[in-house]
Amino acid sequence: MKRNIITINQESCTGCGECIPNCPEGAIQMIDGKARLISDLFCDGLGACLGHCPAGAITIEEREAEPYDERKVMANIVKQGPNTIKAHLDHLRNHGQHEFLEQANEYLAEKGITMADNPKSPTTPHFDGCPGSRSMAFKRENAAVETAVADVPSALTHWPLQMHLISPQAPQYQGADLLLAADCVAYSLGDFHHNYLKGRALAIACPKLDEGQEVYAEKLKALIDVAKINTLTVMIMQVPCCGGLLRLAQNAAAKASRKIPIKSIVVGLQGDILREERV
């Protein structure tokens, strides 16, 4: 059938990842450093991702495509948690997609999934932006927090830390095990110093807000080839935009003449480790 569907110009795509959190159906993924439509079945053609691509690489076209499949979209979305489910339901509701909304709610009912709040409530605020900037509050047990704030020494051994300020020629990086951490990681992870920073040299960056990140790629390459770091551990948050830091590190490592082991650690918003793997 012919229908509206997005198309991504691969030559124009810079791999920034801004489109991914703005696709409520999860139809876009980063593959080989480029944003790609993973399946026609996932794209509803409404273009929620339009306007979020700084390179203007995403457009809507009418072409032969498989029909959009709400049930398969929901099967993909439920794996990503309640915030993503709610964002998708809001997207359908705000675009008047009542048939798909009914199918989505039927799927949730069949799977026994209930939302913490009523997804049909008119008082529920709509949020269209990046999941990483959605406001949330976490409840903590005071006893657990008090236990963690006993006099724990810092494991930081050098300064500066920010990627724009560090020098690959600095002595602290020579032959070191390097930890490249997204800015928010240390604030989210209670045992960051003891379990992750101890024994490592540190560099920090924000893949969403920092400008001039092409400099980061050159510095990482120099840290591998010139400083001859032993290992590289990249710690990022679970939000989609944070994945840009891992991609940046992988691209820099691919251009370096030396090959070193790289580990990726993904931290949940409430301070739990979601994934730890060699990449």
Buried (B, 14 or more C-beta within 10 A) or exposed (E): EEBBBBEBBEEEBEBBBBBBBBBBBBBBBBEEBBBBBBBBBBBBBBBBBBEBBEBEBBEBEEEEBEEBBBBBBBEBBBEBEBBBBBBBBBBBBEBEBEEBBEBBBEBBEEEEEEBEEEBEEEEBEEBEEBBBEBEEEEEEEEEEEEEEEEEEEEBBEEEEBEBEEBEBEBEBBBEBBBBBBBBBBBEBBBEBBEEBBBEBBBBBBBBBEBEEBEEBBEBBBBBBBBBBBEEBBBBBBBBBBBBBBBBBBBBBBEEBEEEBEBBBBBBBBEBEBEEEEEE
